[in-house]
Amino acid sequence: MENLDAVFEAVYKKYNSKDYFSIKGCLRNKFSWAKENNISYKYSEVKKYLLNEKQKAYNMMLKRIDEKKSGIVFPKREKFTWEIFNKLSI
């Protein structure tokens, strides 16, 4: 499981920096909406949101690995999924 975590961290870091999951765009929209409506937010709320999104991506990866083992074929356009598969040699 440790190898899986290391692979996930490396691949997630690469794709998150490219905003593959649209997290940065979503945060920008939420920040601008909050500013327009004079709503304040805490740094801890933003950090919790980012951690939740990362956990969702990790859970999705685990689900995809199980689906791949059961024989489901994924399209090549899912680059994050395929990079995980290639790193794990699945």
Secondary structure as the mmCIF struct_conf table of DSSP 4:
data_model
#
loop_
_struct_conf.conf_type_id
_struct_conf.id
_struct_conf.beg_label_comp_id
_struct_conf.beg_label_asym_id
_struct_conf.beg_label_seq_id
_struct_conf.end_label_comp_id
_struct_conf.end_label_asym_id
_struct_conf.end_label_seq_id
HELX_RH_AL_P HELX_RH_AL_P1 GLU A 2 SER A 17
TURN_TY1_P TURN_TY1_P1 LYS A 18 PHE A 21
HELX_RH_AL_P HELX_RH_AL_P2 ILE A 23 GLU A 36
TURN_TY1_P TURN_TY1_P2 ASN A 37 ASN A 38
HELX_RH_AL_P HELX_RH_AL_P3 TYR A 43 LYS A 69
TURN_TY1_P TURN_TY1_P3 SER A 70 GLY A 71
TURN_TY1_P TURN_TY1_P4 LYS A 76 ARG A 77
HELX_RH_AL_P HELX_RH_AL_P4 LYS A 79 LEU A 88
TURN_TY1_P TURN_TY1_P5 SER A 89 SER A 89
#
